[in-house]
Amino acid sequence: MTSKRPFGLPPVRLILIAGIAGIFAGAVAVYVTNTGSGNGGEGVFAASAGACEGSVETVKAVSQFTKGEVAAMVPAQSPRPLDLTFKGPTGTELKTADFAGKTVLLNLWATWCGPCREEMPALAALQRDMGGPGFEVVAVNIDTGSDEKPKAFLEEYGIKGLGYYRDSSMGVFNGLKKEGLAFGLPVTLIMDGKGCLISAMNGPAAWDSADGKALITAAKGSGGT
């Protein structure tokens, strides 16, 4: 597990913060509704939920591993395909559908969010250890303004191996907030290879821990490629 953290907090502190987030997120399933597409007022779920029928088994598999350092991860009650838009490493627009065939850990973070900053080394370590054709950590920065602050943070703390994804409009966060999936930062979503929401978490976690890796392995094994 990585030990270099921006504020020097031990992993147990992350667990406590995530546990508190889990209380507010609720020990109930994530409720999702079919409300159209896009990051704005039309909702964040694609119109067709039929594509996610097989994802129920993935939710069941992953739910067995929502414990320990990822105990705040809440399984989706009714998996649906996410329809989110943000910019990729080259500055071009990407959609969650562009990651089809790949299990994705989608994380929203900002430089002004202390728990986000503390979590980033673990996300980078998870990507280095488990990233590949079948899985990617997609960490989307939502700082408003230019790229200067997020890039400076990543450079200063040696956060390497993550693709540089951005949404300076905060549209992704606001869309997830409307659906009751985002209460603050960081926000983490697990999507299977069909782009369907499997589970969600508000708050940080030690993603490079054995618990985090076991959860991702379950998501890949059941719903990825």
C-alpha positions as CSV (number, residue, x, y, z in Angstrom):
1,M,0.0,0.0,0.0
2,T,1.3,3.4,-0.8
3,S,2.5,5.5,2.2
4,K,3.1,8.9,0.7
5,R,0.0,11.0,1.3
6,P,-0.4,14.8,0.9
7,F,-1.4,15.4,4.5
8,G,0.4,12.4,6.0
9,L,-2.8,10.8,7.4
10,P,-2.5,7.1,8.0
11,P,-4.9,4.7,6.2
12,V,-7.0,4.2,9.3
13,R,-7.9,7.9,9.2
14,L,-9.2,7.4,5.7
15,I,-11.3,4.5,6.9
16,L,-12.9,6.6,9.6
17,I,-13.7,9.4,7.2
18,A,-15.2,6.9,4.7
19,G,-17.1,5.3,7.5
20,I,-18.8,8.6,8.4
21,A,-19.6,9.1,4.7
22,G,-21.1,5.7,4.7
23,I,-23.5,6.6,7.5
24,F,-24.7,9.6,5.6
25,A,-24.9,7.7,2.3
26,G,-27.0,5.1,4.1
27,A,-26.6,1.4,4.6
28,V,-29.2,1.0,1.8
29,A,-28.8,0.4,-1.9
30,V,-28.2,3.3,-4.2
31,Y,-31.5,4.2,-5.8
32,V,-31.3,5.2,-9.5
33,T,-34.0,6.3,-11.9
34,N,-34.3,6.6,-15.7
35,T,-34.2,10.3,-16.3
36,G,-32.6,10.8,-19.7
37,S,-29.0,11.6,-20.5
38,G,-26.2,14.1,-20.1
39,N,-24.6,15.9,-17.2
40,G,-27.2,18.7,-16.9
41,G,-30.9,18.8,-16.1
42,E,-31.7,15.8,-18.2
43,G,-30.0,13.3,-15.8
44,V,-27.0,11.1,-15.8
45,F,-28.5,7.8,-16.9
46,A,-28.8,6.6,-20.4
47,A,-32.4,5.9,-21.6
48,S,-32.0,2.1,-22.0
49,A,-31.8,0.2,-18.8
50,G,-32.2,-3.2,-20.6
51,A,-28.5,-3.3,-21.3
52,C,-27.9,-3.7,-17.6
53,E,-30.0,-6.8,-16.9
54,G,-26.9,-9.0,-16.5
55,S,-25.3,-6.4,-14.2
56,V,-27.4,-7.5,-11.3
57,E,-25.1,-10.4,-10.7
58,T,-22.1,-8.1,-10.7
59,V,-23.8,-6.0,-8.0
60,K,-24.3,-9.1,-5.9
61,A,-20.7,-10.2,-6.4
62,V,-19.3,-6.8,-5.5
63,S,-21.6,-6.3,-2.5
64,Q,-19.8,-9.2,-0.8
65,F,-16.6,-7.2,-0.7
66,T,-18.0,-3.8,0.6
67,K,-16.3,-4.2,3.9
68,G,-13.2,-3.0,5.7
69,E,-11.5,-0.1,4.0
70,V,-14.2,0.1,1.3
71,A,-17.2,-0.5,3.7
72,A,-18.8,2.8,2.6
73,M,-19.3,1.5,-1.0
74,V,-23.1,1.1,-1.5
75,P,-24.4,-1.4,-4.1
76,A,-26.8,-0.1,-6.8
77,Q,-30.3,-1.3,-6.3
78,S,-31.1,-1.2,-10.0
79,P,-28.1,-1.0,-12.3
80,R,-28.4,1.5,-15.2
81,P,-26.0,2.8,-17.8
82,L,-24.3,6.0,-16.9
83,D,-24.2,8.9,-19.4
84,L,-21.5,11.3,-18.2
85,T,-19.3,13.7,-20.3
86,F,-15.9,15.1,-19.4
87,K,-12.6,15.8,-21.1
88,G,-9.9,13.2,-21.7
89,P,-6.1,13.5,-21.5
90,T,-5.9,15.2,-24.9
91,G,-8.6,17.7,-24.1
92,T,-11.2,16.0,-26.3
93,E,-14.7,15.3,-25.0
94,L,-15.3,11.8,-23.7
95,K,-18.4,9.9,-22.6
96,T,-18.6,7.0,-20.2
97,A,-19.8,5.0,-23.2
98,D,-16.2,5.4,-24.6
99,F,-15.0,3.0,-21.9
100,A,-17.3,0.1,-23.0
101,G,-15.7,-3.3,-22.4
102,K,-13.7,-2.0,-19.4
103,T,-14.6,-2.0,-15.7
104,V,-14.1,1.5,-14.5
105,L,-13.6,3.1,-11.1
106,L,-14.8,6.7,-11.7
107,N,-13.6,9.1,-9.1
108,L,-14.4,12.9,-8.8
109,W,-11.8,15.0,-7.0
110,A,-10.7,18.6,-6.6
111,T,-7.5,20.2,-5.3
112,W,-9.5,22.1,-2.6
113,C,-10.9,18.8,-1.2
114,G,-8.6,17.6,1.6
115,P,-9.9,13.9,1.6
116,C,-9.6,13.9,-2.2
117,R,-5.9,14.9,-2.0
118,E,-5.3,12.3,0.6
119,E,-6.9,9.6,-1.5
120,M,-5.1,10.3,-4.8
121,P,-1.9,8.3,-4.1
122,A,-4.0,5.2,-3.4
123,L,-5.9,5.6,-6.6
124,A,-2.7,6.0,-8.6
125,A,-1.3,2.8,-6.9
126,L,-4.5,0.9,-7.7
127,Q,-4.1,1.9,-11.4
128,R,-0.5,0.8,-11.4
129,D,-1.3,-2.5,-9.8
130,M,-4.5,-3.4,-11.5
131,G,-4.9,-1.1,-14.5
132,G,-5.0,-2.6,-18.0
133,P,-7.3,-3.5,-20.9
134,G,-10.0,-4.7,-18.5
135,F,-9.9,-2.0,-15.8
136,E,-9.0,1.7,-15.4
137,V,-9.1,4.2,-12.6
138,V,-10.7,7.3,-14.2
139,A,-10.1,10.2,-11.8
140,V,-11.9,13.3,-13.0
141,N,-10.8,16.6,-11.6
142,I,-13.6,19.2,-11.2
143,D,-11.6,22.3,-10.3
144,T,-13.1,25.3,-12.0
145,G,-10.8,27.5,-14.1
146,S,-7.6,26.4,-15.8
147,D,-5.5,23.2,-15.6
148,E,-2.8,25.0,-13.5
149,K,-3.8,23.9,-10.0
150,P,-4.7,20.2,-10.6
151,K,-1.6,19.7,-12.8
152,A,0.6,21.4,-10.2
153,F,-0.8,19.2,-7.4
154,L,-0.3,15.9,-9.4
155,E,3.3,17.0,-10.1
156,E,4.1,18.1,-6.6
157,Y,3.0,14.9,-5.0
158,G,4.2,12.6,-7.7
159,I,0.8,11.2,-8.7
160,K,1.7,9.2,-11.7
161,G,0.0,6.6,-13.8
162,L,-3.5,8.2,-13.9
163,G,-5.0,9.6,-17.0
164,Y,-5.7,13.3,-16.8
165,Y,-9.5,13.7,-16.9
166,R,-11.2,17.0,-16.3
167,D,-14.7,18.6,-16.0
168,S,-14.1,22.3,-15.1
169,S,-17.9,22.9,-15.4
170,M,-18.6,20.6,-12.5
171,G,-21.4,19.2,-14.6
172,V,-20.6,15.6,-13.7
173,F,-20.8,16.3,-10.0
174,N,-24.0,18.4,-10.3
175,G,-25.6,15.7,-12.4
176,L,-24.7,13.0,-9.8
177,K,-25.9,15.2,-7.0
178,K,-29.3,15.6,-8.6
179,E,-29.6,11.8,-8.7
180,G,-28.6,11.4,-5.0
181,L,-25.3,9.9,-5.8
182,A,-23.0,12.7,-4.8
183,F,-23.2,14.5,-1.4
184,G,-19.7,16.0,-1.4
185,L,-16.2,15.0,-2.5
186,P,-14.6,12.6,-3.3
187,V,-17.3,10.6,-5.1
188,T,-16.4,7.1,-6.4
189,L,-18.5,5.0,-8.8
190,I,-17.9,1.5,-10.1
191,M,-19.1,0.8,-13.6
192,D,-19.0,-2.6,-15.3
193,G,-17.9,-3.3,-18.8
194,K,-21.3,-2.3,-20.1
195,G,-21.1,1.1,-18.5
196,C,-23.7,0.2,-15.9
197,L,-23.5,1.7,-12.4
198,I,-22.6,-1.1,-9.9
199,S,-22.0,0.8,-6.7
200,A,-21.2,4.3,-5.4
201,M,-19.3,5.8,-2.5
202,N,-19.1,9.3,-0.9
203,G,-15.9,9.8,0.9
204,P,-12.3,8.5,0.6
205,A,-10.9,5.0,0.8
206,A,-7.5,3.3,0.8
207,W,-8.1,1.9,-2.7
208,D,-4.7,0.2,-2.9
209,S,-5.6,-1.9,0.2
210,A,-6.4,-5.6,0.0
211,D,-10.1,-4.7,0.5
212,G,-10.1,-2.3,-2.3
213,K,-8.4,-4.7,-4.7
214,A,-10.7,-7.5,-3.8
215,L,-13.7,-5.3,-4.6
216,I,-12.3,-4.4,-8.0
217,T,-11.4,-8.0,-8.7
218,A,-15.0,-9.0,-8.0
219,A,-16.3,-6.2,-10.3
220,K,-13.9,-7.3,-13.1
221,G,-14.6,-11.0,-12.7
222,S,-18.4,-10.6,-13.0
223,G,-19.0,-7.6,-15.2
224,G,-15.7,-6.7,-16.9
225,T,-13.8,-8.2,-19.8
